[in-house]
Amino acid sequence: MVAISMYLFAASVALVAVYLKYLYRRRRRDEPPMVPGGLIWGNCKEFGEHAVRFLHKSNKSCGDIFTIRLLHQYLTIVMDPHSYDRFTREKNFDFDPIQKQVNHNVFSFELINPRKMLKEAGKTVRGHYMNNIMQSFSKYLNETFADISTKDILGNLHEIPKGGKWCTSNLRVLTARTVFTSLFKTIFGNPRPEDTFEPMSVFENFEIYHKYFNYMWLGLPSSLFPAATKALKALVKQPCSSDLLSREDLSHYIRFSTEYMLNCNQAEAEIMGHNLVYLHVNYNTFRVSFWAMYFLLEHREAWVALSTEVQAAIDEKKQYCSNDEPVVFNLEDVDSLPILDSIVKETMRTTSGVFMVRAIAEDTEFEMENGQKYYLRKGDKVAMYPPALHKDPEIFEEPEQFKYDRFVDATFYKNGREVKNPVIAFGSLCPGKRLAITQSKWFLMCLVNMFDLELLEGQSTCPDSAYHGHEILPPKNDVEVRFRHKDSFQTLSFE
Ligand code: HEM
């Protein structure tokens, strides 16, 4: 009996010690207010249930900056959109440990000199490189658009349905067969017939793997999730580096990264892990395209407005080329379409799940835009949570509604002052922003130009908020659509 009491006493003391060391915290002078939470889990429950609602509520009770606790991690949230620039410029707010955490925990590799790699990633998606990427993407997209009407999902050939006959598909599968396949081929080149590393099988395994992304990012081992382990095994069955490097249609970036990692004596497994990360960041473009297409179908007036805008742009160009030539667009032309631009921005606003997290490298005095100063502790994390701003009713009228023309000639205000960056789905660091937006826009232009597309009766979906933290949220469920080639259309080409 005495022994049991001693054990219980020792266990209680240990628990209290763990609690005091890792969980308990007294707010120091000039630190942001702390949001009250549970003894052990902190604010995990409310945050996990509905992060946007929880942060709006905390914003009302605590103000524009406050600290929450997710288990043992203290996280200061900056809710003021006007302080965005200060947040992104603060040199003690460090993204490198976050990026390392993703690479290490989720894709099992480390980069030697990551800043050099990222700088190069930035270069390879700008200027003439971006034009080259867009040319390949546009070529592959035209091929996949032809394929979806003539081949089934297993690749078996069928006749093109004539007389305006409709084909049916799940929308996600349709987006994978067109956008994801084109992205994949633009990055890795055309797969060889013997390759298991090919777009549709990678897509299927990514779909599974991404379900566990947040858990693995937080550090839970992938072995806890057998489905994720199986998917990863399939995803790393890639051609070896020498095989990839021998391909003429390999993207400039993968050629650079593979050669760079080989020169740093990094193992094949690490090169493959890195290839997956690159595909993973590009996967967001696929997700945006899915959502934009879904919203166009759900809001027929948006489809009509976009088709009219695109048709007018094609007609304008057609005056200068013959009927059998493709109509050529460039970056400037694509950027000049206001409804298209608004649809892509509104899609990002409504489906972004991104968390802009930074590690606090040193004790820091952070000055908000209104001049108020706060002390933030080294070792904590600090974040902006764009979805909470994107759903702020003071900035966006009826924020839950998709309004296709919301961003046409519009400015947005908070506390009576203009918000300079109303949509921050790319955070501040993403080098692929312009490319991803252009690819999504190009896909939509080609889609409304070539196809009739409809949601089947009773089909609907919405972003799955259980995946908050993903750059673009996946849908709760897939939907069924029917589509057919238009009787006549002009082939488009990007130069
Ligand atoms: C719709 C598509 C995309 C979305 C929504 C997206 C979003 C993001 C976000 C939110 C971040 C974190 C930035 C931060 O916290 O400040 C990020 C980082 C990054 N993205 Fe993207 N991204 C997309 C497409 C791409 C593409 C196409 C590339 C290819 C070049 C890319 C490459 C990267 C890289 C390399 C980083 C890490 C940057 C660093 O560590 O400095 N992304 N992206």
Residues whose N, C-alpha, C, O or C-beta is under 5 A from the ligand:
A	BS01	HEM	Q99 L118 A121 V125 V281 N282 N284 T285 V288 V354 F355 M356 V357 A425 F426 G427 S428 L429 C430 P431 G432 A436 E471
